[in-house]
Amino acid sequence: CDQFAAVGQSFNVPLGYELKPTDSLKWKFKDKTIFHKKQEKVLVKKSDVNADGSLKLINLKKDQAGVYIPEVFDQSGKSQNMKRTNLCVLDPVKKPTINVICRDPDVIFTCSHDQQPDGARYKWFQNETLIINETKISLKRKKTETKNLLFSCNVENEISYEKSDLLTNICIDPVKKPEINATCKDSEVIFTCFAAQQSDDAQYKWLLNGNEISSETKISLIRTTAESKNLNFSCVVYNEASSKNSDSLTHACKGPTFLGLPEKLFGISIWVFIVSGAGFLLLLIIIVVGCCLRCKKKRREDDDEDLQYRPARESSPSYCSA
């Protein structure tokens, strides 16, 4: 092709010669004369001609593509050396859109429209910078390499140029099945919905005995040990791509005990030891009190006996000499 023009547009086929008023001009297309002017007289006018002799084509159609041949003769009838023009009439490219295919671990961007004209060429841009050597209709990248990057593509041919809107990687990694960890802390138990390498957009739900707990959407759930005893807890991790449920969990946390003592000692309830100790202490107190009372009674009896014996003892010669 010597020249390109778009379907529906106008185009002037250049004559390539400075036409004189006394010259004769003829234009041929597909071996047929479409314009003939001999000096000032127009003999054939199937197409229009501009004042400079160029051929005027309006509202071009595909069937107007081909070789256009000018012929010029001077006043003496001598033929002038003229250049023919091979005109190609093309459909303009359409504005492309980017389609995304998620194929783990890759993401495939395709610069697409219903149908681009034959011979369309492609360019790819990352953050508005041309990606060298990427000239195919599709672009493949690792998902991990395209996060938060903006991609666009250009489609062009000899007569038009269109650019897509910017698009980022919209592939969403599926969530993984979570596990629940239970942490005992004082009188509470903290449930954590845990799964390695969850996607950033993961969201959470909590279930109690299979029923959703409303307003509990955080990664952790806190309950008192007493109220959550023997209940089944599970969590759900989800995003736009997938959803996964954990297995149910019943915690084994112990509630607070008397004076911080364990619930059992040697397999026996701590309360057995507490009651037994209290009984032994009470018995010991009773024995001590009894002993004290007996000692006090005996001391009183000894004092009374001493008072009775003292007058006789004071009247004895030995007591007086002393």
C-alpha positions as CSV (number, residue, x, y, z in Angstrom):
1,C,0.0,0.0,0.0
2,D,1.2,3.5,-0.9
3,Q,-1.5,5.3,1.1
4,F,-4.0,4.3,3.8
5,A,-7.5,5.6,4.4
6,A,-10.2,4.7,6.9
7,V,-13.7,3.4,6.0
8,G,-16.2,6.3,6.0
9,Q,-13.6,9.0,5.8
10,S,-12.6,11.2,2.8
11,F,-9.3,11.0,1.1
12,N,-7.5,12.9,-1.7
13,V,-5.4,10.7,-4.0
14,P,-2.3,12.9,-4.8
15,L,-1.5,13.6,-8.4
16,G,2.2,14.3,-7.9
17,Y,2.3,16.7,-10.7
18,E,1.7,20.5,-11.2
19,L,-1.3,20.5,-13.5
20,K,-1.5,23.3,-16.1
21,P,-4.8,24.6,-17.5
22,T,-3.9,23.4,-20.9
23,D,-3.2,19.8,-19.8
24,S,-5.5,16.9,-20.2
25,L,-6.2,14.7,-17.1
26,K,-7.5,11.2,-16.8
27,W,-7.9,9.1,-13.7
28,K,-8.3,5.3,-13.9
29,F,-9.4,2.8,-11.3
30,K,-9.5,-0.9,-11.9
31,D,-8.9,-0.3,-15.6
32,K,-11.9,2.0,-15.8
33,T,-11.8,5.7,-16.4
34,I,-13.5,7.5,-13.6
35,F,-12.5,11.0,-14.5
36,H,-11.5,12.6,-17.8
37,K,-10.9,16.2,-18.5
38,K,-9.4,17.5,-21.8
39,Q,-8.2,21.0,-21.3
40,E,-11.3,22.8,-20.0
41,K,-13.8,20.2,-21.1
42,V,-14.9,17.4,-18.7
43,L,-15.6,14.2,-20.6
44,V,-16.1,11.7,-17.7
45,K,-16.9,12.5,-14.1
46,K,-17.6,9.5,-12.0
47,S,-15.4,11.0,-9.2
48,D,-14.6,14.6,-8.3
49,V,-11.2,16.2,-8.8
50,N,-9.7,19.0,-6.8
51,A,-8.2,22.2,-8.4
52,D,-4.7,20.7,-8.2
53,G,-5.8,17.6,-10.0
54,S,-5.8,15.2,-7.0
55,L,-8.7,12.8,-6.9
56,K,-11.3,13.4,-4.3
57,L,-12.8,10.3,-2.6
58,I,-15.7,10.8,-0.1
59,N,-17.2,8.4,2.4
60,L,-14.8,5.6,1.5
61,K,-15.8,2.0,1.3
62,K,-13.8,-1.1,1.2
63,D,-14.4,-1.7,-2.5
64,Q,-12.7,1.7,-3.2
65,A,-9.3,0.2,-2.2
66,G,-7.0,-0.5,-5.1
67,V,-4.6,1.1,-7.6
68,Y,-5.4,4.6,-8.9
69,I,-3.6,5.6,-12.1
70,P,-3.4,9.2,-13.3
71,E,-2.6,10.1,-16.9
72,V,-1.6,13.7,-18.0
73,F,-1.0,15.0,-21.5
74,D,0.3,18.4,-22.3
75,Q,-1.0,20.7,-24.9
76,S,1.0,18.9,-27.7
77,G,-0.4,15.5,-26.6
78,K,2.8,14.4,-24.9
79,S,2.3,12.0,-22.0
80,Q,3.8,13.0,-18.7
81,N,5.5,10.6,-16.4
82,M,3.0,10.0,-13.6
83,K,3.0,7.8,-10.4
84,R,0.2,5.4,-9.6
85,T,-1.1,5.1,-6.1
86,N,-2.1,1.8,-4.4
87,L,-4.7,2.9,-1.8
88,C,-5.7,0.6,1.1
89,V,-9.0,1.3,2.8
90,L,-9.0,-0.1,6.4
91,D,-11.5,-0.3,9.2
92,P,-10.4,1.8,12.2
93,V,-9.5,0.0,15.4
94,K,-12.0,0.0,18.2
95,K,-11.3,1.1,21.8
96,P,-10.2,-2.1,23.5
97,T,-11.2,-3.4,26.9
98,I,-9.0,-5.7,29.0
99,N,-10.3,-9.1,30.0
100,V,-8.7,-10.9,32.9
101,I,-8.4,-14.6,33.3
102,C,-7.2,-16.0,36.7
103,R,-5.3,-19.2,36.2
104,D,-3.3,-19.8,39.4
105,P,-0.6,-18.8,39.8
106,D,-0.8,-16.6,36.8
107,V,-3.1,-13.8,35.6
108,I,-3.7,-13.4,31.9
109,F,-4.7,-10.0,30.5
110,T,-6.2,-9.9,27.0
111,C,-6.6,-6.7,24.9
112,S,-10.0,-7.4,23.4
113,H,-13.0,-6.1,21.6
114,D,-15.7,-7.9,19.6
115,Q,-13.5,-7.8,16.5
116,Q,-10.5,-5.8,15.7
117,P,-9.6,-5.3,12.0
118,D,-7.0,-7.5,10.4
119,G,-3.5,-6.4,10.9
120,A,-4.1,-4.6,14.2
121,R,-1.0,-4.3,16.4
122,Y,-0.8,-4.3,20.2
123,K,1.2,-2.6,22.9
124,W,1.1,-3.1,26.6
125,F,1.8,-0.6,29.3
126,Q,2.4,-1.0,33.1
127,N,1.8,2.1,35.1
128,E,1.8,4.1,31.8
129,T,5.2,2.8,30.9
130,L,5.6,0.8,27.7
131,I,6.5,-2.9,28.3
132,I,9.2,-3.7,25.7
133,N,8.7,-6.7,23.4
134,E,5.1,-7.3,24.5
135,T,3.2,-7.0,21.2
136,K,0.7,-9.9,21.4
137,I,-3.0,-9.7,22.2
138,S,-2.4,-11.3,25.6
139,L,-0.1,-10.6,28.4
140,K,0.8,-13.2,31.1
141,R,2.1,-12.3,34.6
142,K,2.4,-13.9,38.0
143,K,-0.4,-12.8,40.3
144,T,2.0,-11.9,43.0
145,E,3.9,-9.7,40.6
146,T,0.9,-7.6,39.5
147,K,-0.6,-6.6,42.8
148,N,-1.5,-2.9,42.9
149,L,-0.1,-2.3,39.4
150,L,-2.1,-0.7,36.6
151,F,-2.1,-2.2,33.1
152,S,-3.4,-0.8,29.8
153,C,-3.2,-1.8,26.1
154,N,-3.1,0.0,22.8
155,V,-4.5,-1.2,19.5
156,E,-3.4,0.5,16.3
157,N,-3.2,0.2,12.6
158,E,-2.0,2.5,9.8
159,I,-5.0,4.8,10.1
160,S,-6.2,4.7,13.8
161,Y,-5.1,4.3,17.4
162,E,-7.1,3.5,20.5
163,K,-6.1,2.9,24.1
164,S,-7.9,0.9,26.8
165,D,-8.8,2.2,30.3
166,L,-6.4,1.3,33.1
167,L,-7.0,-1.9,34.9
168,T,-5.4,-3.7,37.9
169,N,-5.2,-7.4,38.7
170,I,-8.7,-8.3,39.8
171,C,-7.9,-12.0,40.5
172,I,-8.8,-12.9,44.1
173,D,-7.0,-15.8,45.8
174,P,-9.4,-18.3,47.4
175,V,-9.3,-18.5,51.2
176,K,-7.9,-21.5,52.9
177,K,-9.7,-23.7,55.5
178,P,-9.1,-22.0,58.9
179,E,-8.4,-23.6,62.3
180,I,-9.5,-22.2,65.7
181,N,-7.0,-21.6,68.5
182,A,-8.4,-21.2,72.0
183,T,-6.4,-19.2,74.6
184,C,-7.3,-19.3,78.3
185,K,-6.9,-15.9,80.1
186,D,-8.2,-15.4,83.6
187,S,-11.9,-15.9,83.5
188,E,-12.1,-15.6,79.6
189,V,-11.3,-17.7,76.6
190,I,-10.1,-16.1,73.3
191,F,-11.0,-17.9,70.1
192,T,-8.9,-17.0,67.1
193,C,-9.8,-18.0,63.5
194,F,-6.4,-18.8,62.0
195,A,-5.2,-19.8,58.6
196,A,-1.8,-19.3,57.1
197,Q,-1.5,-16.8,54.2
198,Q,-5.1,-15.7,54.0
199,S,-5.9,-13.1,51.4
200,D,-6.0,-9.4,52.5
201,D,-9.7,-9.2,51.7
202,A,-10.7,-12.1,53.9
203,Q,-13.7,-11.6,56.1
204,Y,-14.9,-13.6,59.1
205,K,-18.0,-15.0,60.7
206,W,-18.5,-16.9,64.0
207,L,-20.9,-19.8,64.6
208,L,-22.2,-21.1,67.9
209,N,-23.5,-24.6,67.8
210,G,-23.9,-24.1,64.0
211,N,-25.8,-20.8,64.2
212,E,-24.2,-17.5,63.2
213,I,-23.3,-15.1,66.0
214,S,-24.5,-11.6,64.8
215,S,-22.1,-8.7,64.8
216,E,-19.1,-11.0,65.4
217,T,-16.9,-10.3,62.3
218,K,-13.4,-10.0,63.7
219,I,-10.7,-12.6,63.6
220,S,-11.0,-13.2,67.3
221,L,-14.0,-13.9,69.6
222,I,-13.9,-13.4,73.4
223,R,-16.3,-15.3,75.8
224,T,-16.2,-15.9,79.5
225,T,-15.1,-19.4,80.5
226,A,-18.3,-20.2,82.3
227,E,-20.8,-19.2,79.7
228,S,-18.9,-20.9,76.8
229,K,-18.3,-24.2,78.6
230,N,-19.4,-27.3,76.6
231,L,-20.4,-25.1,73.6
232,N,-19.3,-25.7,70.0
233,F,-17.6,-22.8,68.3
234,S,-16.6,-22.6,64.6
235,C,-15.6,-19.8,62.2
236,V,-16.1,-19.0,58.5
237,V,-13.5,-17.3,56.4
238,Y,-14.7,-15.9,53.1
239,N,-14.1,-13.4,50.2
240,E,-15.6,-12.8,46.8
241,A,-13.9,-16.0,45.4
242,S,-14.6,-18.6,48.1
243,S,-15.7,-19.5,51.6
244,K,-14.3,-22.1,54.1
245,N,-15.5,-23.3,57.4
246,S,-13.4,-24.5,60.3
247,D,-14.0,-27.6,62.4
248,S,-16.0,-27.1,65.6
249,L,-14.1,-26.6,68.9
250,T,-15.1,-26.9,72.5
251,H,-12.6,-25.2,74.8
252,A,-11.0,-26.9,77.8
253,C,-10.3,-23.8,79.8
254,K,-10.9,-24.0,83.5
255,G,-12.8,-21.3,85.3
256,P,-11.3,-19.5,88.4
257,T,-11.2,-21.7,91.6
258,F,-11.2,-21.0,95.3
259,L,-8.0,-19.1,96.2
260,G,-6.5,-20.1,92.9
261,L,-6.3,-23.8,93.9
262,P,-6.7,-26.5,91.3
263,E,-10.1,-28.2,90.9
264,K,-8.7,-31.6,91.7
265,L,-5.7,-32.9,93.6
266,F,-4.6,-36.5,93.1
267,G,-7.8,-37.1,91.3
268,I,-9.9,-35.9,94.3
269,S,-11.9,-32.7,94.3
270,I,-10.1,-29.9,96.1
271,W,-13.3,-29.3,98.1
272,V,-12.8,-32.7,99.8
273,F,-9.4,-31.5,101.1
274,I,-10.8,-28.1,102.0
275,V,-13.8,-29.6,104.0
276,S,-11.5,-32.2,105.6
277,G,-9.0,-29.6,106.6
278,A,-11.7,-27.3,108.0
279,G,-13.1,-30.3,110.0
280,F,-9.7,-31.1,111.3
281,L,-9.0,-27.5,112.3
282,L,-12.4,-27.3,114.0
283,L,-11.6,-30.5,116.0
284,L,-8.2,-29.1,116.9
285,I,-9.8,-25.9,118.1
286,I,-12.3,-27.8,120.2
287,I,-9.5,-29.9,121.7
288,V,-7.4,-26.9,122.5
289,V,-10.3,-25.0,124.0
290,G,-11.2,-28.1,126.1
291,C,-7.6,-28.4,127.3
292,C,-7.5,-24.7,128.1
293,L,-10.8,-25.0,130.1
294,R,-9.5,-28.1,132.0
295,C,-6.2,-26.4,132.8
296,K,-8.1,-23.3,134.0
297,K,-10.4,-25.4,136.2
298,K,-7.5,-27.3,137.7
299,R,-5.6,-24.1,138.4
300,R,-8.7,-22.7,140.2
301,E,-8.9,-25.9,142.3
302,D,-5.2,-25.7,143.1
303,D,-5.7,-22.0,144.1
304,D,-8.6,-22.9,146.4
305,E,-6.6,-25.7,148.0
306,D,-3.7,-23.4,148.5
307,L,-5.9,-20.8,150.2
308,Q,-7.2,-23.4,152.6
309,Y,-3.8,-24.7,153.4
310,R,-2.0,-21.3,153.8
311,P,-3.4,-20.3,157.4
312,A,-2.2,-23.5,158.9
313,R,1.1,-23.3,157.2
314,E,1.7,-19.7,158.3
315,S,1.1,-20.6,162.0
316,S,3.8,-23.3,162.0
317,P,7.2,-22.6,163.8
318,S,9.1,-23.3,160.6
319,Y,7.1,-20.7,158.6
320,C,7.6,-18.0,161.3
321,S,11.3,-18.6,161.6
322,A,11.6,-18.4,157.9
